[in-house]
Amino acid sequence: MRQNFFRFLIVFILIVVVIGIWFSQNWYKMPKYISNLKNPTIENVTIEWEYGPETRTNFKPNIIVVLVDDLGFNQISSYGGGMSNGNFKTPNIDKLASEGVLCTNGYSSSPVCSPSRASLLTGRFATRFGFEFTPTTSSMMKAISIFSKKNDVADGIYYNNREDDILEIEEMGIPQSEKTIAEMLKPEGYHNIHIGKWHLGHSKDFLPRLHGFDESLRMDQGSLFLPEDDENVINAKLDFDPIDKVLWGNLPYAVNFNEGPRMNPDGHLTDYLTDEAVKVIVKNKNRPFFLYLAYWAVHSPLQAKKEDYEKLSFIENHEERVLASMVMTVDRGVGKIRDILKKNKIDDNTIIIFTSDNGAPGYIGLPDLNKPYRGWKLTHFEGGVHIPYIVSYPNKIPKGKTYDGRVSNLDIFSTVASVAGVDLNRNDLREIEFDGVNLLPYLSGENEGEPERILFNKSGDYSFLIKDGWKLQVDLVQNKKWLYNLNQDPTEKINLIESDIEKLNQLELILSNKLSEQVKPIWPSLLDWPIFIDKTLDEKVNKTDEYIFWAN
């Protein structure tokens, strides 16, 4: 008996060890296994988009917002830079800029995806309605805190005591009480279509069709661009990045049409979304439409089409070459969208706004994506919030103009309202406090200078504002402040907190007042994580390197 017991115990211990070893190597894949059991993915099904009328009777302008994910200021050539030391070009985006207005000081309202998207669609600081953090699971935040690359300078702070107050991810989403662009346009006869990333809640209470969209082809939080082993894909995995491990381990290769089942896209995700957008434009050419085309590109995981990758042999770095190939798919998409508008003779009656949800991240290990600006996604330094921003509106704003005033994705709501002839004093809009402005008078030259307003964001104990070209950042976790005069120092090199006390005091008072206007987050953050301003995640840091604590 005793021998049998010891044999059983040894076998049991071996099984536990094997399971432990497997789990240590595959921990990040567990949510995907569970998700696949709950939500099996079917093969691609042809989408039957709704047909518009045979003839046009409502001549209000069409509206297209192209939102790219994690596109840094230096990733397209329109701004004089571009990847691969300027050798990589984005001709279709450049052409959009040359036939519209290139905004040199575009800003996202947040340096992270979900709050930025919430602000874009509502024209309000997302913290006004408690959408302060990106919806994610506590297990993912804990995994990032445990498995992230450690350094000798600063560790993340995980708040175990907040776990009881965290919501299930199915409960995290944009409140239905908020009015979106789609809901604003609906009474004006617009057909509203969402294509691409949503990331504003993926349970039935938060889906796009509950927020004014008539049709939606969505990913909730992300997707692979192609299956990892597809014969047409070139992958670039980032072994130093825990977020990359989580994405590779968990993302499906899938989209949903309306509230239907998950299904595989048809080919590379970015091209697939573009091709579906082209179909939508054709079917709606005889009625005003709002197309919110929110590409998942160029967010990691880094996956290129082989044929695109092969065209960029002059880029030596593999990761940069894959990422540039992903930018190429977006550029190709912009060209296809403009071609189909022209082919159907509705290009002159369509406004296109092209921008990014935030700057490029440092966690993919490429140093020059936000050049010349410091900082990354997840920071309020210019690299995190200073983004590409192009507006084309034939016959309404000039061609080939450069506008240097500060513009924000907060402004898209009010600008679109003006395009559609919507009075923001309309009964259902009158009581809403909007934080954006109508940009058309500034882009057309009717108004000089830039709008008088404050750009602002907060995430936990880290906040910033810009007023009249002066910028203040405050990180209460480490009790640190940064004050910059962007008019003279746009790349944030000279911190003026000790030399300009009067301006510091003035902006601190404004920031304090602005913070008092925001509401309590719908769910708390679990992690304050140090993000180094001048180093990628793949670079060794030292005690002289500056960092901020980002909350989520």
KOLBAZA-984524 format. One line per field, with one value per residue (C-alpha): x, y, z; chain; residue number from 0; residue in three letters. Coordinates in steps of 0.5 Angstrom, whole numbers, plus 500, padded with zeros to 3 digits. Example, Ala and Ser with C-alpha at 12.3 -4.5 7.8 and 13.67 -1.06 7.14 Angstrom:
2
c1 <- [525;527]
c2 <- [491;498]
c3 <- [516;514]
chain <- [A;A]
resi <- [0;1]
resn <- [ALA;SER]
end
This chain:
552
c1 <- [500;505;509;503;502;509;508;502;505;511;506;502;508;511;504;503;511;509;503;507;512;507;503;509;510;503;500;498;494;489;484;484;482;477;474;474;470;465;465;467;469;466;469;468;461;460;457;450;451;444;443;441;436;436;437;439;434;438;445;448;455;458;463;469;473;479;482;489;491;498;500;506;507;514;510;508;512;507;510;517;519;517;520;527;530;525;526;519;513;506;503;496;496;501;496;490;494;496;489;486;489;495;495;502;499;494;492;489;485;488;495;491;486;479;479;481;476;470;472;473;465;462;467;468;473;472;473;467;463;468;471;478;481;482;477;481;481;484;488;491;494;496;500;503;505;509;511;513;521;524;529;533;530;522;517;510;505;499;493;491;486;482;480;474;471;473;468;468;470;463;461;466;464;461;455;449;447;453;451;455;457;452;446;447;447;441;436;439;438;445;446;452;457;462;468;474;476;471;474;468;465;463;457;450;449;455;455;456;448;446;450;447;450;446;451;457;463;467;473;472;479;483;485;490;491;493;493;500;502;499;503;502;504;511;511;515;515;517;520;522;514;509;504;506;506;499;496;499;497;490;487;483;483;476;471;463;458;453;451;453;458;465;468;474;476;477;485;489;485;487;485;479;476;478;475;468;469;469;462;459;461;458;451;450;452;445;444;449;453;458;463;467;473;477;483;486;493;498;497;501;502;506;504;505;503;509;508;508;514;518;517;521;527;531;529;534;531;526;521;521;520;514;511;512;508;503;503;503;496;493;496;493;486;486;487;482;477;478;478;471;469;471;469;462;462;461;468;466;461;465;469;475;478;485;488;491;488;495;502;506;508;515;514;515;522;523;526;524;516;514;520;522;517;519;515;510;503;501;505;502;509;508;510;504;499;502;499;498;491;489;482;480;473;473;471;470;477;483;488;495;494;498;495;499;494;492;487;484;480;475;474;471;464;463;466;462;456;457;458;451;448;446;445;448;443;438;434;437;444;443;445;451;458;462;470;471;470;468;475;472;473;480;482;478;482;475;478;485;490;487;481;481;480;484;487;487;487;488;489;489;494;497;494;496;493;495;493;496;502;504;504;503;504;503;505;502;505;512;510;513;512;514;512;514;513;511;511;519;520;516;520;520;527;527;523;521;518;523;525;517;514;508;506;507;502;497;497;496;490;487;489;486;479;479;480;474;470;471;467;469;472;466;472;478;485;489;496;501;506;513;513;520;520;526;527;524;522;528;533;537;535;539;537;538;532;525;519;512;507;501;495;490]
c2 <- [500;505;504;505;511;514;512;516;522;522;521;527;531;530;532;538;540;539;543;548;548;549;554;558;558;559;563;568;564;561;567;565;558;560;565;560;555;561;564;559;563;561;561;568;570;575;581;584;591;595;598;606;609;609;616;622;627;629;632;633;632;625;624;619;619;614;613;609;605;607;611;616;623;620;614;617;622;628;631;631;625;618;611;608;615;618;613;610;614;614;617;616;619;625;626;627;632;636;636;638;641;638;640;640;640;635;632;626;627;621;617;611;608;607;614;617;613;615;623;622;620;624;631;630;629;621;623;627;621;616;613;614;607;602;596;590;584;584;578;582;587;583;579;585;587;580;579;585;587;589;594;597;604;603;598;598;599;593;595;589;592;595;588;588;594;592;590;584;586;585;591;596;600;607;609;609;616;619;622;620;623;617;619;626;625;620;625;629;623;620;612;611;605;603;598;596;597;599;598;601;595;589;586;587;593;597;595;600;599;601;608;610;606;602;597;595;590;590;587;588;589;587;581;578;581;574;567;566;560;563;562;570;573;575;576;580;577;582;577;583;585;582;586;582;576;577;579;573;568;571;575;571;572;574;580;580;583;587;582;576;570;571;570;570;576;575;576;581;584;591;590;586;592;597;593;592;600;601;596;601;607;604;602;609;613;616;618;622;617;617;612;611;607;605;601;596;597;599;596;590;584;586;582;584;581;578;582;588;586;584;591;594;591;597;597;593;592;586;589;596;593;589;595;600;594;595;603;601;597;603;608;603;603;611;611;606;610;616;612;610;616;619;614;615;622;624;626;633;632;628;630;626;626;622;621;617;615;616;616;610;606;605;597;595;597;602;609;614;613;619;623;629;629;625;620;614;612;612;618;625;628;630;623;620;625;629;626;626;630;631;634;634;637;640;647;648;648;650;645;644;648;647;649;650;651;646;641;635;629;632;637;632;632;639;640;634;637;644;640;636;643;640;646;644;647;642;639;633;636;643;640;637;640;639;640;641;646;647;647;649;657;656;651;655;661;665;665;667;663;657;656;658;652;648;641;636;629;625;618;616;621;623;629;634;641;645;653;658;654;652;645;642;635;633;626;625;618;620;628;630;636;638;645;647;653;649;655;656;649;644;638;639;639;645;644;651;649;652;658;660;659;664;660;654;657;659;653;649;653;651;644;643;647;642;636;638;638;630;625;618;613;608;602;603;603;597;598;604;602;606;608;611;617;617;609;604;598;594;599;599;604;608;612;619;617;620;616;617;612;611;608;603]
c3 <- [500;502;496;491;495;494;487;486;490;485;479;482;483;476;473;477;475;468;468;472;466;461;464;465;458;456;461;456;452;457;456;448;450;454;449;443;447;448;441;436;429;423;416;412;410;404;408;405;406;406;399;399;395;387;387;391;394;401;398;405;405;406;412;413;419;418;425;425;431;434;428;430;427;424;420;414;409;409;415;412;415;414;416;414;415;410;405;406;403;403;397;398;404;402;396;401;404;398;396;403;409;413;420;423;431;431;438;441;447;450;449;449;445;448;452;445;441;446;446;438;438;443;443;450;455;456;464;464;463;467;461;464;463;457;458;460;465;472;470;464;468;473;468;465;472;473;467;464;463;470;470;476;476;477;478;477;483;483;487;490;494;488;485;489;485;478;474;469;462;459;464;461;456;454;457;453;456;451;445;439;432;429;434;432;425;425;425;419;414;415;414;419;418;423;420;424;432;437;444;447;450;447;451;448;452;448;441;436;434;440;439;433;428;423;421;424;422;428;432;440;442;436;431;428;421;418;421;424;420;413;407;405;412;415;422;427;434;440;445;450;450;455;451;445;448;450;443;440;445;445;439;434;427;427;426;427;423;427;433;429;430;430;423;419;415;408;407;411;416;413;406;408;412;406;401;405;406;398;398;403;399;393;396;400;394;393;401;406;410;416;415;421;419;425;422;427;424;425;432;434;433;427;421;414;407;404;397;401;405;399;396;402;402;403;410;414;420;420;425;422;415;417;421;414;410;415;414;407;407;410;405;400;403;403;396;394;399;395;388;389;391;385;381;384;383;390;392;392;397;402;408;410;416;417;424;429;436;439;438;437;443;445;447;440;440;434;437;431;430;434;431;433;439;446;449;447;447;454;456;455;452;445;442;446;444;438;432;424;422;415;413;406;404;396;395;402;405;401;397;399;405;412;418;424;430;435;433;437;435;440;435;430;433;432;426;423;426;422;416;416;418;425;431;437;441;438;444;445;444;448;455;453;455;449;449;442;437;429;425;419;420;422;416;411;413;415;423;424;429;433;437;444;449;453;451;457;459;466;467;475;478;471;468;463;459;454;454;449;447;455;457;464;466;473;476;483;484;484;485;479;474;467;464;457;453;446;442;443;445;441;443;450;452;457;463;466;473;477;472;471;478;476;469;473;479;473;470;476;478;471;472;478;476;470;474;479;473;471;474;478;473;472;474;478;475;478;475;475;470;469;462;460;456;452;451;448;452;448;451;458;462;468;474;470;465;466;466;468;471;467;470;468]
chain <- [A;A;A;A;A;A;A;A;A;A;A;A;A;A;A;A;A;A;A;A;A;A;A;A;A;A;A;A;A;A;A;A;A;A;A;A;A;A;A;A;A;A;A;A;A;A;A;A;A;A;A;A;A;A;A;A;A;A;A;A;A;A;A;A;A;A;A;A;A;A;A;A;A;A;A;A;A;A;A;A;A;A;A;A;A;A;A;A;A;A;A;A;A;A;A;A;A;A;A;A;A;A;A;A;A;A;A;A;A;A;A;A;A;A;A;A;A;A;A;A;A;A;A;A;A;A;A;A;A;A;A;A;A;A;A;A;A;A;A;A;A;A;A;A;A;A;A;A;A;A;A;A;A;A;A;A;A;A;A;A;A;A;A;A;A;A;A;A;A;A;A;A;A;A;A;A;A;A;A;A;A;A;A;A;A;A;A;A;A;A;A;A;A;A;A;A;A;A;A;A;A;A;A;A;A;A;A;A;A;A;A;A;A;A;A;A;A;A;A;A;A;A;A;A;A;A;A;A;A;A;A;A;A;A;A;A;A;A;A;A;A;A;A;A;A;A;A;A;A;A;A;A;A;A;A;A;A;A;A;A;A;A;A;A;A;A;A;A;A;A;A;A;A;A;A;A;A;A;A;A;A;A;A;A;A;A;A;A;A;A;A;A;A;A;A;A;A;A;A;A;A;A;A;A;A;A;A;A;A;A;A;A;A;A;A;A;A;A;A;A;A;A;A;A;A;A;A;A;A;A;A;A;A;A;A;A;A;A;A;A;A;A;A;A;A;A;A;A;A;A;A;A;A;A;A;A;A;A;A;A;A;A;A;A;A;A;A;A;A;A;A;A;A;A;A;A;A;A;A;A;A;A;A;A;A;A;A;A;A;A;A;A;A;A;A;A;A;A;A;A;A;A;A;A;A;A;A;A;A;A;A;A;A;A;A;A;A;A;A;A;A;A;A;A;A;A;A;A;A;A;A;A;A;A;A;A;A;A;A;A;A;A;A;A;A;A;A;A;A;A;A;A;A;A;A;A;A;A;A;A;A;A;A;A;A;A;A;A;A;A;A;A;A;A;A;A;A;A;A;A;A;A;A;A;A;A;A;A;A;A;A;A;A;A;A;A;A;A;A;A;A;A;A;A;A;A;A;A;A;A;A;A;A;A;A;A;A;A;A;A;A;A;A;A;A;A;A;A;A;A;A;A;A;A;A;A;A;A;A;A;A;A;A;A;A;A;A;A;A;A;A;A]
resi <- [0;1;2;3;4;5;6;7;8;9;10;11;12;13;14;15;16;17;18;19;20;21;22;23;24;25;26;27;28;29;30;31;32;33;34;35;36;37;38;39;40;41;42;43;44;45;46;47;48;49;50;51;52;53;54;55;56;57;58;59;60;61;62;63;64;65;66;67;68;69;70;71;72;73;74;75;76;77;78;79;80;81;82;83;84;85;86;87;88;89;90;91;92;93;94;95;96;97;98;99;100;101;102;103;104;105;106;107;108;109;110;111;112;113;114;115;116;117;118;119;120;121;122;123;124;125;126;127;128;129;130;131;132;133;134;135;136;137;138;139;140;141;142;143;144;145;146;147;148;149;150;151;152;153;154;155;156;157;158;159;160;161;162;163;164;165;166;167;168;169;170;171;172;173;174;175;176;177;178;179;180;181;182;183;184;185;186;187;188;189;190;191;192;193;194;195;196;197;198;199;200;201;202;203;204;205;206;207;208;209;210;211;212;213;214;215;216;217;218;219;220;221;222;223;224;225;226;227;228;229;230;231;232;233;234;235;236;237;238;239;240;241;242;243;244;245;246;247;248;249;250;251;252;253;254;255;256;257;258;259;260;261;262;263;264;265;266;267;268;269;270;271;272;273;274;275;276;277;278;279;280;281;282;283;284;285;286;287;288;289;290;291;292;293;294;295;296;297;298;299;300;301;302;303;304;305;306;307;308;309;310;311;312;313;314;315;316;317;318;319;320;321;322;323;324;325;326;327;328;329;330;331;332;333;334;335;336;337;338;339;340;341;342;343;344;345;346;347;348;349;350;351;352;353;354;355;356;357;358;359;360;361;362;363;364;365;366;367;368;369;370;371;372;373;374;375;376;377;378;379;380;381;382;383;384;385;386;387;388;389;390;391;392;393;394;395;396;397;398;399;400;401;402;403;404;405;406;407;408;409;410;411;412;413;414;415;416;417;418;419;420;421;422;423;424;425;426;427;428;429;430;431;432;433;434;435;436;437;438;439;440;441;442;443;444;445;446;447;448;449;450;451;452;453;454;455;456;457;458;459;460;461;462;463;464;465;466;467;468;469;470;471;472;473;474;475;476;477;478;479;480;481;482;483;484;485;486;487;488;489;490;491;492;493;494;495;496;497;498;499;500;501;502;503;504;505;506;507;508;509;510;511;512;513;514;515;516;517;518;519;520;521;522;523;524;525;526;527;528;529;530;531;532;533;534;535;536;537;538;539;540;541;542;543;544;545;546;547;548;549;550;551]
resn <- [MET;ARG;GLN;ASN;PHE;PHE;ARG;PHE;LEU;ILE;VAL;PHE;ILE;LEU;ILE;VAL;VAL;VAL;ILE;GLY;ILE;TRP;PHE;SER;GLN;ASN;TRP;TYR;LYS;MET;PRO;LYS;TYR;ILE;SER;ASN;LEU;LYS;ASN;PRO;THR;ILE;GLU;ASN;VAL;THR;ILE;GLU;TRP;GLU;TYR;GLY;PRO;GLU;THR;ARG;THR;ASN;PHE;LYS;PRO;ASN;ILE;ILE;VAL;VAL;LEU;VAL;ASP;ASP;LEU;GLY;PHE;ASN;GLN;ILE;SER;SER;TYR;GLY;GLY;GLY;MET;SER;ASN;GLY;ASN;PHE;LYS;THR;PRO;ASN;ILE;ASP;LYS;LEU;ALA;SER;GLU;GLY;VAL;LEU;CYS;THR;ASN;GLY;TYR;SER;SER;SER;PRO;VAL;CYS;SER;PRO;SER;ARG;ALA;SER;LEU;LEU;THR;GLY;ARG;PHE;ALA;THR;ARG;PHE;GLY;PHE;GLU;PHE;THR;PRO;THR;THR;SER;SER;MET;MET;LYS;ALA;ILE;SER;ILE;PHE;SER;LYS;LYS;ASN;ASP;VAL;ALA;ASP;GLY;ILE;TYR;TYR;ASN;ASN;ARG;GLU;ASP;ASP;ILE;LEU;GLU;ILE;GLU;GLU;MET;GLY;ILE;PRO;GLN;SER;GLU;LYS;THR;ILE;ALA;GLU;MET;LEU;LYS;PRO;GLU;GLY;TYR;HIS;ASN;ILE;HIS;ILE;GLY;LYS;TRP;HIS;LEU;GLY;HIS;SER;LYS;ASP;PHE;LEU;PRO;ARG;LEU;HIS;GLY;PHE;ASP;GLU;SER;LEU;ARG;MET;ASP;GLN;GLY;SER;LEU;PHE;LEU;PRO;GLU;ASP;ASP;GLU;ASN;VAL;ILE;ASN;ALA;LYS;LEU;ASP;PHE;ASP;PRO;ILE;ASP;LYS;VAL;LEU;TRP;GLY;ASN;LEU;PRO;TYR;ALA;VAL;ASN;PHE;ASN;GLU;GLY;PRO;ARG;MET;ASN;PRO;ASP;GLY;HIS;LEU;THR;ASP;TYR;LEU;THR;ASP;GLU;ALA;VAL;LYS;VAL;ILE;VAL;LYS;ASN;LYS;ASN;ARG;PRO;PHE;PHE;LEU;TYR;LEU;ALA;TYR;TRP;ALA;VAL;HIS;SER;PRO;LEU;GLN;ALA;LYS;LYS;GLU;ASP;TYR;GLU;LYS;LEU;SER;PHE;ILE;GLU;ASN;HIS;GLU;GLU;ARG;VAL;LEU;ALA;SER;MET;VAL;MET;THR;VAL;ASP;ARG;GLY;VAL;GLY;LYS;ILE;ARG;ASP;ILE;LEU;LYS;LYS;ASN;LYS;ILE;ASP;ASP;ASN;THR;ILE;ILE;ILE;PHE;THR;SER;ASP;ASN;GLY;ALA;PRO;GLY;TYR;ILE;GLY;LEU;PRO;ASP;LEU;ASN;LYS;PRO;TYR;ARG;GLY;TRP;LYS;LEU;THR;HIS;PHE;GLU;GLY;GLY;VAL;HIS;ILE;PRO;TYR;ILE;VAL;SER;TYR;PRO;ASN;LYS;ILE;PRO;LYS;GLY;LYS;THR;TYR;ASP;GLY;ARG;VAL;SER;ASN;LEU;ASP;ILE;PHE;SER;THR;VAL;ALA;SER;VAL;ALA;GLY;VAL;ASP;LEU;ASN;ARG;ASN;ASP;LEU;ARG;GLU;ILE;GLU;PHE;ASP;GLY;VAL;ASN;LEU;LEU;PRO;TYR;LEU;SER;GLY;GLU;ASN;GLU;GLY;GLU;PRO;GLU;ARG;ILE;LEU;PHE;ASN;LYS;SER;GLY;ASP;TYR;SER;PHE;LEU;ILE;LYS;ASP;GLY;TRP;LYS;LEU;GLN;VAL;ASP;LEU;VAL;GLN;ASN;LYS;LYS;TRP;LEU;TYR;ASN;LEU;ASN;GLN;ASP;PRO;THR;GLU;LYS;ILE;ASN;LEU;ILE;GLU;SER;ASP;ILE;GLU;LYS;LEU;ASN;GLN;LEU;GLU;LEU;ILE;LEU;SER;ASN;LYS;LEU;SER;GLU;GLN;VAL;LYS;PRO;ILE;TRP;PRO;SER;LEU;LEU;ASP;TRP;PRO;ILE;PHE;ILE;ASP;LYS;THR;LEU;ASP;GLU;LYS;VAL;ASN;LYS;THR;ASP;GLU;TYR;ILE;PHE;TRP;ALA;ASN]
end
